[in-house]
Amino acid sequence: MIHKAKKSLGQNFLINPKVAERIALDADISKKDIVLEIGPGTGYLTKYLLARVKKVVAIEKDHELFKFLQNKFSDQIKLGSFVLVHDNVLDFDMSKTPFDINQYKIIANIPYNITGAILKKFLSEKNKPESMTLMIQKEVAERIIAKDGKESLLSISVKTYGEPKILFKVSRGNFYPSPNVDSAVIAIKNISRKIFVENEVNEEQFWGIVRAGFAHKRKKLSSNLKVLQNKSKMDGSLASVHLGNSRAEELKLADWINLVKSMDINKKE
């Protein structure tokens, strides 16, 4: 049964079981794991996850699909290996989840129009997932790993909390309806806040500086960051870490850490 996709929900259903199985195989999961699946749709991926993990908690916003999944996986729901939640993932309160939120992994074919919002939500959660394995737009996946050598606010945001890697690419013909772009499955592993702890950097202030640095893409850091420090002090901070003439896209994560420390407005409280 093929459900009519709702454009308003960004629905493109995965219809190739081989791709779904490969995601489950490549996601580094075992019978000890609890998986959070976002937007299970018609359950193509869900089926393979249930066969490989302890429990799947799936969040589905679409009422019709929620009812469909209740029926399709009724046995697993009775056994407790499948928990189906009718909610918008962006409104989902992680503190009220029906599973141990201290240890879970996210695996999902997510709506591409909320990729950034999903990454922001779960990477900034108090209790973060151990890893995220996501089907996303290929160009976005390449931007996250900075394939062209140019970093972005998105790539730095992901690399600050985890280690991203493209697992494999998926052509548009594997979906219904077929999207206008190709896709890629990306894994973000070892998710944590350890960078802030190990470097004694205040997380909130770090992001204040990084966001300011990327505020105007074509401008140099010295221009973008002058809203945070006077020009003389800012120039001195940049010079001390050899970034005097740099633009934000040229900085790697280690450069941002060094810059934040040099600015002396981000000492750990």
N, C-alpha and C positions, 0 to 999 in steps of 0.2 A: 504493500500500500504506500503510495507516494502522496504526502500531504502537500497542499498548496502552500508554497512559501510566502511569508509575509514580509514585504519589502521594508515595512516600518520597523521590523525587528532584525533586519539584516540577515535574514535566513538564507543560507545556501547549504542544503543537506548533502553530507558525504554519502555517496552511493556505491563506492567501491569497497567491498569488504576486505580486500587485500591491503588497502591503504590503512583502514581502521586497525587491522591486525598488526600491521607493521608499527603503528604508533604505540600500541600496547606492548609489543616486543621490545621496542627501542627505549621505552620510558623508564627502564631500570626500576621495576616494581616486583614485589613478591607477595606471598600470602600473609605477610606480616603488616602490609601497608593498608592505610586508609586513604582513599582517593576522593578528591572533590572534583566533580565534573560540572563544567559550566555549559548550559544549553545543550543537553544531550540529544535534542531533536527527535529523530525517529529511533534512536538507540543503537545505531550501527557500531559506534565505538564502545558504548556501554556494555554490550554483549562480551566483548573481548576483555574489558577491564574486570568484569565480574568473575571471569574465569581465572584471573591471575592475582587478585588482591583479596584482602580480608573483608573489606566493605567499600562500597561506592556510595557517596552522598552526591546526588545530582540536583542542581538548581535549574528549574525550567519555568520561564516566564509565560510562555504560550499556554493558555488554558486547555485548548484542544489537544496539544501534544502531551500536556501533563496527564490528562485522562487516558490518552493512548498508551503512555508509558506505564501508568498504573495497571492497566490490563495486560500489557505485554510482559511485564516483569512481576506479575502478582505473586508468583511462587517465591521469588527472591525477596520481595518485600515481607512476606510472611516469615521467611527464615531470618530476616534481619540483616541480610548481606547487602540489601539495597534500600537506601533511604531517599525518598523523592520529596523535594521541597518546591512548593509553588511560590516563586518569588522572583524579583528582579535582582540579579547578582550584585548590581551596584548599590542596592538598598539592603542587601543581606547583612545581618548583624552577626559577625563572627563570634561574638561572646555568647550567642544563644544557639550555637550549632549543636546538633544531636550526636556529636562525636568528640573525641579528644583533640582539641585544636592545637595541642602542643606538638603533635606529630601527624602531619598529613602532606600529601602531594597533590598538586593540581594537574590534571590532564584533560585537555578539551580542544574541540574545534570551535573557536569562539567567533562571535559576530565581529567582522573586521572594523565596523564603524565604532566599536568601543574598546579596541585593543589597548590604546593608551590608558583609558580609564581603568581597565581591569588590571593592567600592570601596576599602575599607581596605587590602586586600592590594596592589592595583596602584598606588594613589596613594602608598603608603608604600614601594614598591619602590625599590631603589637605582637601577635603570635603568627609569624610568617610560615608559609609552606616550606618544606624542606627543599622542594624543587617544583618547577613548572615546566610542563611539556605542552606546547601550544601550537595549533595550526593557525598560522596568521598569513597575511599578505606577504608575498615573497620580497617585495621592495622594502617593506617594513622590517622584515627579518634581516635583510642585508644592511639596513640602516643601523639596526641594533648592534650588529657586530662590526660596524664601520668598515664594510668591505672596500670602500673607496679610500680608506685612510683618514676620512674626515669624521670626527666625532660630532655628536649632536646632544641636545639635552636628553633625548630619549636614550641614546646609547650609554651616556654617562650614568643616567638614572638606573638603568639595569645593571651595569657593571659595578656600581657602588655596592649593590646588595648581593650579586651572584655572578656566576660564570656562564655567559650565553654561548651557545653553539648551534649552528644549523645542522640538523640531523639528516634531512633529505627534502627534496623539492617535490611538489605535487601539482600537476597540470590542472587547468580549469575544467577539463572534461570529466573529472572525478566527482563533480558536484551537480546537484539539481536544485534550482536552476543553475546553469553554468555562469559563474561570475565573469567579469571583464578582465580579471587579473589572475595570474598564477599564484600558487601558495607555497608555503614552506613550513615544515615542522621544526620548531626551535625548542631547545632544552635550556633551562636556566637552572643550574645546579648550585649546591652549597650556599643557599640563601641565608643571609644573616646580617647583623649589624656590626660585625667584628671590626670592620674598617674604622668605624668611629671610636670604638673602645681601644683598639690597639694604637691608634694615632692620637688619642686624647683630643678628639675633635667633636665639637657640639654639632649634632645633626641638623638642627633647625637653622643655625647660622651658616653651616656649610651650604645648604640648599639656597639660602638667600644670596650667597656669593655666586654660586654656579648659575642660578637663574638670571641674575643681573649680568653675568658674563655673556650669556647667550641672548640677551634682550634684543640686540641689533646685530644680526649676523655679519654684516659687512664691515662693522666698526671694530677697531682694535680693542683689546681688553681694557687698556688705559682709559678709553672713552666710555665704555660701558660701565666700568666699576667706579667711576668718579662720583657716582651717587652715594657710594658707601664710605669713601675716604677723600680727603682733599687731594688735589693733583700731585703735590709734592710727595706726600706720604705714599700715595698709590704708586707713583713712578718708582719710589724706593723699594716698595714691596715687590713689584714686578722685576726690578733689576736684581734683587737679591736671590731670586730663583731663576734668573736668566730667561725671563719671559717678556722682556721689555716691549718688543714689537709684535707680540703674538696676537692671534685671534682665537676665540674660544674653541673653534673646531680643530685647532692644532694641538690642544692640550689633551693628554691622556689622564687617566684617573689619578695617577701618582702626582702629576703636575698640579692638579686641583688641590690635592691634600697639602702639598708643599706651599702653594700660594695662600691657602686659607691660614696656615700656620704663620706665614710671613706677614700677613695683614694685621695680626695681633688683635683682632676684634672677635676672635672665635675660640678663645681659650675655653677649655672644658670647665664648666661651672661646678 
